Amino acid sequence: MNKNRRTKPLKIDGRTRESRQIKAITGKLTSDPNDAAKALLRGIVSRNAVIEREIYNRALTEDNLFVDGQLNPIVDKTLLKYQNASKSALVELMKLEGAKPSDNSPEDIFSDVFDD
């Protein structure tokens, strides 16, 4: 048996920035779950937008948008994963915000950007 394997749950001692963030998020989820969920979803969308742009810009500037005549797998698969996660988070955020969808489904929020 591996002696280095943890058998007890990891305790958060509050000394690191991450542990303070976890404590704050946990507290907000307890006191006001709706606002906490909105904030978390906004964070997901914001971070994903930056990552999406970086993936795309790197592919363009490094001239590797296409590899052997095919769309670069990083752009093709990884970028799509971030875009789908952002889309899902935006749809959930719209629901929490009580936003009324237009005549189109909320799933069509990206129809102006992406051809379906």
Summary of the structure (lengths in Angstrom):
residues: 116
radius of gyration: 19.6
end to end distance: 52.4
largest distance: 59.7
contacts: 242
relative contact order: 0.09
helix: 62%
strand: 3%
